[in-house]
């Protein structure tokens, strides 16, 4: 019965002919129409360690929270997701990548590697882990910004040169955005660091946000070229 009903109620040939004639124009319109705005705010993942988790800080002073506030003040309607885990290495970040991707981000800042350097881990392993993280994110069509780190000076010149080279090399090979030093303007400044000399104060985090903000805006533009993330 369903089949008979379909044939009885289908359009007459004249209607079908007009529909097919209109099809090329409809397709052309679809090709030139601008991309629709996202149904909700774009989501920016910050994959990192204690520097992004907000170690020993009120949660409203953690890097992702301050970054979201700065982005919204600049006119970007963006939700920033805190995927920082204290003590995490690049290997740890790679291991939990499936879990954090459940948040369905549109873009990601990868700020891992500090603990690799503090522990004197093999820079080649750091390179492999970081490359795997970036490639996985890109396979999900997530735009990426690598926030570089620098080795502690006490590990020697050879180790420092090998470690510091990892981050720009991975960014170049994977064709993603690169910010040279996540702690730019904060590292080694007692006024902007906690008593351990490693983790920034809330004021230090604010400096980090101010410095990286232009690069994050560039990342958001790559993730949303139509500008739909702006208020």
C-alpha positions in Angstrom: 0.0 0.0 0.0 2.8 2.4 0.8 4.3 2.0 -2.6 1.0 2.6 -4.4 0.4 5.7 -2.3 3.8 7.0 -3.4 3.1 6.6 -7.0 -0.3 8.2 -6.8 0.9 11.3 -5.0 4.2 12.0 -6.8 4.4 15.3 -8.7 3.3 15.4 -12.3 6.0 15.5 -15.0 5.6 19.3 -15.5 6.4 19.9 -11.8 9.4 17.6 -11.9 10.7 19.3 -15.0 10.6 22.7 -13.4 12.4 21.3 -10.3 15.2 20.0 -12.4 15.5 23.2 -14.3 15.9 25.1 -11.0 18.5 22.7 -9.6 21.6 24.3 -11.1 20.7 27.7 -9.7 20.1 26.2 -6.3 23.4 24.5 -6.3 25.2 27.6 -7.4 23.6 29.5 -4.5 24.7 26.9 -2.1 28.3 27.1 -3.3 28.6 30.9 -2.8 26.5 31.1 0.4 28.6 32.0 3.5 29.3 29.3 6.1 26.5 29.3 8.7 27.4 30.5 12.2 28.1 27.9 14.8 25.2 26.8 16.8 27.1 27.5 20.0 30.3 29.1 21.1 33.5 27.5 19.7 35.4 25.4 22.2 39.1 25.9 22.8 41.0 23.1 24.5 44.1 23.9 26.6 46.0 20.6 26.9 48.7 21.0 29.5 50.2 20.3 32.9 50.2 22.2 36.2 50.9 25.5 34.4 47.4 25.3 32.8 45.7 23.3 35.6 46.2 26.3 37.9 48.5 24.8 40.5 48.1 26.4 43.9 45.8 29.1 42.5 42.1 29.8 42.9 40.4 28.2 40.0 39.1 31.5 38.6 42.8 32.5 38.3 43.9 29.5 36.3 45.3 30.1 32.8 42.2 28.8 30.9 39.8 30.9 32.9 41.9 34.1 32.5 42.3 33.4 28.8 38.6 33.0 28.3 37.9 36.3 30.1 40.5 38.0 27.9 39.1 36.5 24.7 35.6 37.6 25.6 36.8 41.1 26.5 38.4 41.2 23.0 35.1 40.2 21.4 35.5 36.5 21.0 32.6 34.3 22.2 34.7 31.3 23.1 34.5 28.6 25.7 38.0 27.6 27.0 38.3 24.0 28.3 40.9 23.3 31.0 42.6 20.0 30.2 45.6 20.6 32.4 46.8 17.8 34.7 49.5 18.6 37.2 52.7 16.5 36.7 51.7 15.5 33.2 54.4 14.9 30.5 53.9 14.7 26.8 53.5 10.9 27.2 50.7 11.5 29.8 49.0 14.0 27.5 49.0 11.6 24.6 47.7 8.8 26.8 44.6 10.8 27.9 43.9 12.4 24.5 40.9 10.2 23.8 39.3 11.3 27.0 39.8 15.0 26.5 38.6 14.8 22.9 35.2 13.8 24.3 34.8 17.6 24.9 34.7 18.1 21.2 37.0 21.1 20.9 37.2 23.2 17.7 40.8 24.3 18.5 43.5 23.4 20.9 46.6 24.9 22.6 49.1 22.2 23.4 51.2 23.4 26.4 53.0 20.2 27.4 56.7 19.4 27.8 57.7 21.3 30.9 57.8 18.2 33.0 59.7 16.3 30.3 62.4 19.0 30.6 62.4 19.0 34.4 62.8 15.2 34.5 65.5 15.3 31.8 63.6 13.0 29.5 64.9 12.1 26.1 64.1 15.0 23.7 63.5 12.5 20.9 60.7 10.9 23.0 59.2 14.3 23.7 59.3 15.0 19.9 57.5 11.7 19.1 54.8 12.2 21.7 54.2 15.8 20.7 54.0 14.9 17.1 51.5 12.1 17.8 49.3 14.5 19.8 49.3 17.2 17.1 48.6 14.7 14.3 45.7 13.1 16.3 44.2 16.6 16.8 44.5 17.5 13.2 42.9 14.2 12.2 39.9 15.4 14.1 40.0 18.7 12.1 41.1 20.6 15.2 43.3 23.6 14.7 46.4 23.5 16.9 48.7 26.0 18.6 51.9 24.6 20.2 53.1 26.6 23.2 56.8 25.9 23.4 58.9 25.2 26.5 62.6 25.6 27.4 64.8 23.2 29.3 66.1 24.1 32.7 69.6 25.5 32.4 71.1 23.1 35.0 70.7 20.2 32.5 73.5 21.5 30.3 73.9 23.1 26.9 73.7 20.0 24.8 70.4 18.8 26.4 69.0 22.4 26.3 69.6 22.8 22.6 68.2 19.4 21.8 65.1 19.9 23.9 64.4 23.5 22.9 64.5 22.6 19.2 61.7 20.0 19.6 58.8 22.5 19.7 59.5 24.6 16.7 60.5 21.5 14.7 57.2 19.7 15.4 55.2 22.9 14.6 57.0 23.2 11.3 56.6 19.6 10.3 53.0 19.4 11.2 52.2 22.8 9.8 50.5 24.2 13.0 50.8 27.6 14.8 53.7 28.1 17.2 54.3 30.3 20.2 57.9 30.1 21.2 57.8 30.1 25.1 54.7 29.5 27.2 56.3 31.3 30.2 57.5 34.3 28.2 57.8 37.3 30.5 57.2 35.2 33.6 60.0 32.7 33.9 62.7 33.6 36.5 60.8 36.6 37.7 60.3 36.2 41.5 57.5 38.8 41.5 55.5 36.7 39.1 56.2 33.2 40.4 55.2 31.3 43.5 57.7 30.3 46.1 58.8 27.2 44.2 60.1 29.5 41.4 58.3 27.3 38.8 54.6 28.0 38.9 53.3 31.5 38.1 51.2 33.5 40.5 47.8 34.8 39.4 49.6 38.0 38.2 52.1 35.8 36.3 49.3 34.0 34.6 47.8 37.3 33.5 51.1 38.2 31.9 51.1 34.8 30.1 47.6 35.5 28.8 48.5 39.0 27.6 51.5 37.7 25.7 49.9 34.7 24.0 46.6 36.4 23.2 47.4 37.6 19.7 48.5 34.0 18.7 45.4 32.6 20.2 43.3 35.0 18.2 45.2 33.8 15.1 44.3 30.2 16.1 40.6 31.1 16.4 40.6 32.7 13.0 42.0 29.5 11.5 39.3 27.5 13.3 36.6 29.9 12.4 37.5 31.9 9.3 34.0 33.3 8.9 34.5 35.2 12.2 31.4 33.6 13.8 33.2 33.3 17.1 33.1 37.1 17.5 30.3 38.8 19.3 
